[in-house]
Amino acid sequence: MLLYQNDQSVCFAKVDPAFRRDVLNGLASRPRTIPARWFYDRAGSELFEAITALPEYYVARTERALLCSVADEVAALAGPGRAIVEFGSGSCAKTPILLSAVKPPAYVPIDIAKDFLWESAERLSQLFPDMPLYPVEGDFARALRLPSAIEGMPRLGFFPGSTIGNLLVPEAVDLLRTMATTLGSGSMLLVGIDRIKDPSILLPAYNDAQGVTAVFNLNLLHRINRELRGSVPVDAFRHVTLWNDDEARIEMHLEATRDVDFEIADGCFSMTRGETIHTENSLKYGPRDARVLLRAGGWSPVAEWGDQEELFSLILATAGPDHPHRASTNKSMLSRIMESCNQARGSNCNLEGAH
């Protein structure tokens, strides 16, 4: 049952001012960087779904198989009557597994890509015709007001795909706290976490033989040209992927293959051959790191599951009673994350920007 509430919709202008700001500020900074969340226009969302089906991209199939094996246990631990709120729902490919097990009284998918959100919601409504479904278009990095129809219901947040890894540790902590605010007290969160593993497995997952990930990365430049009146010569850039062992993360970059000059909105930019735009991080966590990260974000882990090859894990957590943003707690927890990472991989945890 697909429902729409005018008071819950978040409608963006054709040119999102946050997109414009992030692109202009990111290209003016050194090193140049653009947040990964801007990958996901309609074309980017479709390309990402194609990536999840690639043989090199172990994340999607591993998480799906793991979720199939533990969904009933998640449902038992969550208990009856919880509305499911999915952050960054995308195509909702894994969602039916969780919905079938939990049998929620309502489902709220949240995504920044409006058209993709509603098409995915329509497909789900056909699979679960008796379940109220309330799509919310919005940026879940900010606290959102959930539909009034689920007011009073306990909530189970769902954040699959190891999307948390796209953020540096301080940003991930902030996001987890924002999710706790959005979901409310007494909530639970099921989050996917990608594990540290050999680069021979990691690198092909972000640089596939068919070149789909390269097209996905370059699509960001096409979006900039289309939405921000840009003149970026897309054919002068190539997709680059590397494993940053010091920071335990995959990095994706767009590298200039020649000197280029271009305009975007009101800005003029020049890049020399070999200079890059850093477009994505994908941090990988050890099991201890992930649990401490969740606690820093105001969540208490209650159960954790992993696949036999230890590629991926799912963690179920409850919103902690002392979730409010207390600087002393945040600083203490971030220090523990640093200590945990140091012990696990020798000072390989990125805490840039933490105070």
C-alpha positions in Angstrom: 0.0 0.0 0.0 1.9 3.0 -1.3 1.0 6.2 0.6 2.0 9.8 0.2 1.9 12.5 2.9 2.4 16.0 1.8 3.8 17.0 5.2 6.5 14.4 4.9 7.8 15.0 1.4 11.1 16.8 1.0 11.2 18.4 -2.5 14.5 19.7 -3.8 14.8 22.5 -6.4 16.2 21.4 -9.8 19.6 22.7 -8.7 20.2 21.6 -5.2 22.1 24.5 -3.5 24.0 21.9 -1.3 25.2 20.2 -4.5 26.4 23.5 -5.9 28.1 24.4 -2.7 29.9 21.1 -2.2 31.1 21.0 -5.8 32.4 24.6 -5.9 34.0 24.4 -2.4 35.4 20.9 -3.1 37.1 21.9 -6.4 38.5 25.0 -4.8 40.1 23.0 -2.0 43.4 21.1 -2.0 43.2 18.2 -2.4 40.1 18.5 -4.6 37.2 16.4 -3.3 33.4 16.0 -3.9 31.3 14.1 -1.4 30.2 10.6 -2.7 26.5 11.3 -2.0 26.3 13.3 -5.2 26.9 10.2 -7.3 23.2 9.4 -7.0 21.2 11.1 -9.6 18.9 8.9 -11.6 21.7 7.6 -13.8 24.1 7.2 -10.9 21.5 5.2 -9.0 20.9 2.9 -11.9 24.6 2.4 -12.5 25.2 1.6 -8.9 22.5 -1.1 -9.1 24.4 -2.5 -12.1 27.6 -2.5 -10.0 25.9 -4.6 -7.3 25.4 -7.4 -9.8 29.0 -7.5 -11.0 31.0 -10.6 -10.1 33.8 -8.5 -8.6 31.4 -6.7 -6.2 31.3 -9.2 -3.3 29.5 -6.7 -1.0 26.0 -7.0 -2.3 25.8 -10.8 -2.7 27.6 -11.4 0.6 25.3 -9.1 2.5 22.2 -10.5 0.8 23.2 -14.1 1.7 24.0 -13.1 5.3 20.7 -11.3 5.7 18.8 -14.3 4.4 20.4 -16.5 7.0 19.9 -14.2 10.0 16.6 -12.3 9.2 14.5 -14.4 11.4 16.9 -13.9 14.3 16.9 -10.1 13.6 13.0 -10.2 13.8 13.1 -12.1 17.1 15.5 -9.7 18.6 13.7 -6.6 17.3 10.3 -7.9 18.5 6.9 -7.2 17.0 5.4 -3.9 15.9 8.5 -2.1 14.7 8.2 0.1 11.7 11.2 -0.3 9.4 13.0 2.9 8.3 15.6 2.4 5.6 18.3 5.0 5.1 19.5 5.3 1.4 16.9 2.7 0.2 18.0 2.8 -3.5 16.4 -0.1 -5.3 15.4 -1.8 -2.0 17.0 -5.0 -3.4 17.6 -6.5 0.1 14.6 -5.0 1.8 12.0 -7.8 1.0 14.2 -10.2 3.0 13.9 -8.0 6.1 10.3 -7.1 5.5 9.2 -10.7 5.2 10.9 -11.7 8.4 10.0 -8.7 10.6 6.5 -8.1 9.2 6.5 -4.4 10.1 3.3 -2.3 10.5 4.9 0.2 8.1 7.9 0.8 6.0 9.6 4.1 5.4 12.3 4.3 2.6 14.4 7.4 2.6 16.5 8.4 -0.4 17.8 11.5 -2.1 17.0 10.3 -5.6 13.3 11.1 -6.0 12.4 9.2 -9.1 14.3 6.1 -8.2 12.8 6.2 -4.7 9.2 6.2 -5.9 9.8 3.5 -8.6 11.4 1.2 -6.0 8.6 2.0 -3.5 6.0 1.1 -6.2 7.6 -2.3 -6.8 7.7 -3.0 -3.1 4.1 -2.1 -2.7 3.2 -4.8 -5.2 5.1 -7.3 -3.2 3.6 -6.2 0.1 0.2 -4.8 -0.8 -1.1 -4.8 2.7 1.8 -3.0 4.3 1.6 0.8 4.5 4.6 2.3 2.7 5.7 6.0 3.1 8.5 7.1 0.9 10.5 10.1 2.1 12.7 12.1 -0.3 15.5 13.6 1.7 19.1 13.7 2.8 19.3 11.3 5.8 22.6 13.0 6.8 20.3 15.6 8.4 17.6 14.8 11.1 14.3 14.2 9.3 10.8 14.2 10.5 9.3 10.8 9.8 5.6 10.4 8.6 3.1 11.2 11.3 1.4 7.8 10.5 4.2 5.9 12.3 4.2 8.2 15.3 4.2 6.1 18.5 5.5 3.0 16.7 8.9 1.7 17.8 11.4 1.8 14.8 14.0 -0.4 13.3 16.5 1.5 11.1 18.1 -0.4 8.2 21.4 0.9 6.8 22.8 -1.8 4.5 25.5 -1.9 1.9 28.3 -0.6 4.2 27.4 2.9 3.2 28.7 4.0 6.6 32.2 3.3 5.1 31.8 6.3 2.7 32.3 8.6 5.6 35.4 9.4 7.6 35.1 8.3 11.3 34.0 11.7 12.8 31.4 12.1 10.0 30.2 8.5 10.5 29.7 9.2 14.3 27.7 12.3 13.5 25.5 10.3 11.0 24.9 7.6 13.6 23.8 10.2 16.1 21.6 11.9 13.5 19.9 8.5 12.8 19.3 8.1 16.5 17.6 11.5 16.5 15.5 10.7 13.4 14.4 7.3 14.7 13.8 8.3 18.3 14.3 6.7 21.7 14.0 3.0 22.0 14.9 2.5 18.4 17.1 -0.2 16.9 19.5 -0.1 13.9 20.6 -2.9 11.6 23.8 -1.8 9.8 26.0 -3.4 7.2 29.8 -3.2 7.8 32.5 -4.1 5.3 35.5 -5.9 6.8 39.2 -5.3 6.2 40.5 -7.8 3.7 43.2 -8.4 1.1 43.5 -5.7 -1.5 43.3 -8.4 -4.2 39.6 -8.7 -3.3 38.9 -5.1 -2.5 40.4 -3.4 -5.6 38.5 -5.3 -8.3 35.3 -4.6 -6.5 35.8 -0.8 -7.2 37.4 -1.2 -10.6 35.6 -4.0 -12.4 36.7 -5.5 -15.7 33.6 -4.3 -17.6 34.2 -0.6 -16.6 30.8 -0.1 -15.0 32.3 1.5 -11.9 34.4 3.9 -14.1 31.2 5.0 -15.9 29.6 5.5 -12.5 32.4 7.7 -11.3 32.5 9.7 -14.5 28.8 10.2 -14.4 29.4 12.7 -11.5 31.0 15.0 -14.1 28.1 14.6 -16.5 25.8 15.6 -13.6 27.9 18.6 -12.8 27.7 19.7 -16.5 24.0 19.2 -16.7 22.8 20.6 -13.4 25.5 23.3 -12.7 26.0 24.6 -16.2 29.5 23.0 -16.3 31.9 22.7 -19.1 34.0 19.9 -17.7 35.6 17.9 -20.5 34.6 14.5 -19.3 36.8 12.7 -21.8 39.8 14.3 -20.2 39.3 12.3 -17.0 39.8 8.7 -16.1 38.6 6.5 -13.2 41.3 5.6 -10.6 41.0 3.3 -7.6 43.6 2.7 -4.9 43.9 1.0 -1.5 45.1 3.4 1.2 46.5 1.0 3.7 47.4 3.7 6.2 43.7 4.8 6.4 42.2 1.3 5.7 40.1 2.5 2.9 39.4 2.2 -0.8 39.7 5.6 -2.6 38.1 6.5 -5.9 39.5 9.5 -7.9 38.9 11.2 -11.2 42.3 11.9 -12.7 43.0 14.5 -15.4 44.7 12.9 -18.4 45.8 16.3 -19.7 45.8 19.9 -18.6 42.2 21.2 -18.5 40.3 24.5 -17.9 36.6 24.5 -17.3 33.7 26.5 -15.7 31.1 25.4 -13.2 28.3 27.8 -12.3 30.1 31.0 -11.3 33.6 29.3 -10.8 36.5 28.9 -13.2 38.9 26.0 -12.6 42.2 24.6 -14.0 43.7 21.2 -13.4 47.0 19.9 -14.5 47.6 16.4 -15.9 47.8 13.8 -13.2 45.8 15.9 -10.7 42.7 14.2 -9.2 39.3 14.9 -7.8 38.7 12.5 -4.8 35.2 11.3 -5.2 34.8 8.4 -2.7 36.1 6.8 0.4 35.1 3.3 1.4 36.5 2.6 4.9 36.8 -1.0 6.0 36.5 -2.0 9.7 37.7 -4.7 11.9 35.0 -6.2 14.2 36.2 -4.3 17.3 36.4 -1.0 15.3 32.8 -1.3 14.1 31.4 -1.9 17.6 33.3 1.1 19.1 32.1 3.2 16.2 28.5 2.4 16.9 28.9 3.2 20.6 30.5 6.5 19.7 27.4 7.2 17.6 25.0 6.5 20.5 24.2 2.9 19.7 24.8 -0.2 21.8 25.5 -3.4 19.8 23.3 -6.4 20.8 24.1 -8.9 18.1 26.6 -9.3 15.2 26.7 -11.8 12.3 29.4 -12.5 9.7 29.9 -14.7 6.7 32.2 -17.7 6.8 34.9 -15.9 4.8 34.7 -12.9 7.2 34.1 -10.5 4.3 31.2 -8.6 5.8 29.1 -8.3 8.9 25.7 -7.1 10.1 25.3 -5.5 13.5 22.0 -4.9 15.3 22.2 -2.2 17.9 19.8 -0.3 20.2 19.8 3.5 20.8 21.7 4.2 23.9 20.1 6.0 26.8 22.9 8.6 26.8 22.6 9.4 23.1 22.5 13.2 23.4 25.5 15.0 21.9 27.9 15.4 24.8 31.3 16.5 23.7 33.1 14.7 26.5 31.5 11.4 25.5 32.2 11.9 21.8 35.9 12.7 22.4 36.3 9.7 24.7 34.7 7.3 22.2 36.7 8.7 19.3 39.9 8.1 21.4 38.8 4.5 21.9 38.3 4.1 18.2 41.8 5.3 17.6 43.2 2.9 20.2 41.1 0.1 18.8 42.4 0.8 15.2 45.9 1.1 16.4 45.8 -2.3 18.0 44.0 -3.9 15.1 46.1 -2.5 12.2 48.8 -0.3 13.4 47.5 3.3 13.4 45.4 2.8 10.2 42.2 4.6 11.3 41.4 8.0 9.8 40.4 10.5 12.4 41.0 13.6 10.3 39.0 16.5 11.6 38.3 15.0 15.1 38.9 17.2 18.1 
